[in-house]
């Protein structure tokens, strides 16, 4: 991989010497070797280690602004525009008069598709350059809705914070904003943080206040099943069946929710109906790919594990898998079982995750069910036995379940 570079022709030395980056000479600074080590890691493609090393330096040298620049540079060079936007925003906040910081924010926000953040940065940059203030519309009009620019900016920032693994920041940003789109994101932020009860409460209240918001209804169904099981969700089937999506997100959510409720006929009918809607004229490639992928009942590859489980839990699982190198002796196995036991999902939800999720999601869901069955949980055992008897499952799937039951 080529060496890291700054697209604005600013070297780290230039930035350190720039007037905008003057600092107290008594403030401690990292050594050249420490900075070089971070760059070597990033240049070799080890982005995870580079981030960890840089985070440690930022903690040790919080007043050393060039670390903010380096943090953005690394994400930009590795084509991570959403995370690069977060790093650029930190740089811009620390150096509000820096044209370089504002240019970096413009570049990354535009690449990440964060239109409102990009527009605000462009507006500030024009002022910093001595130009006129760019006039931005207060209301953004689209084919299916009108939304205030200030709300759109909050939505963009919440998406960025969630991508940056900062759900608490997203929650604080959206907590007191009453707009259906921001409430959707607030509910998602609670789920990402692991607070499924609060996520469900926000989603359900949002749907009740805005019945046309099928995205909120889909999350309500999913998270109610997590908390209370499938029987408490089946009443939503009729509501979903008789709803007419007004937005692309709602069309996707309607099909996904009906399939989650195991109403495949309803899901197919909803898909056919929505496929003829006029809003697809304005869909982007990702939305089209997701919707057309939903026509196939085997949609596991479309859903990442983070749709099914909170990122905090998935990260803990990933960290355990990376650090333990296996569960060969009793101590790691106890840690693994302890980690699985922190998943509070109802057994019905875990079955749907195993059936509909991708390979990793299925593995995690079955692992939790197996542990519960091993500990004498009647619901987990009954669900695994029912999965074994399903006529439409493959021999491989039945063999997998049989092995889990034998091990339990």
Secondary structure as UniProt FT lines:
FT   TURN            7..8
FT   HELIX           12..17
FT   HELIX           19..21
FT   TURN            25..26
FT   HELIX           32..43
FT   TURN            44..45
FT   HELIX           47..60
FT   TURN            62..63
FT   HELIX           66..77
FT   TURN            78..79
FT   HELIX           81..94
FT   TURN            96..97
FT   HELIX           99..112
FT   HELIX           115..128
FT   TURN            129..130
FT   STRAND          139..141
FT   STRAND          146..148
FT   HELIX           149..163
FT   TURN            164..165
FT   HELIX           167..174
FT   TURN            175..176
FT   HELIX           180..193
FT   HELIX           196..209
FT   TURN            211..212
FT   HELIX           214..228
FT   HELIX           230..232
FT   TURN            233..235
FT   HELIX           236..241
FT   HELIX           248..260
FT   TURN            261..262
FT   HELIX           264..274
FT   TURN            275..276
FT   HELIX           278..282
FT   HELIX           285..293
FT   TURN            294..295
FT   HELIX           300..302
FT   HELIX           305..308
FT   HELIX           311..324
FT   HELIX           330..341
FT   HELIX           347..356
FT   HELIX           359..374
FT   TURN            375..376
FT   HELIX           378..388
FT   TURN            391..392
FT   HELIX           395..407
//
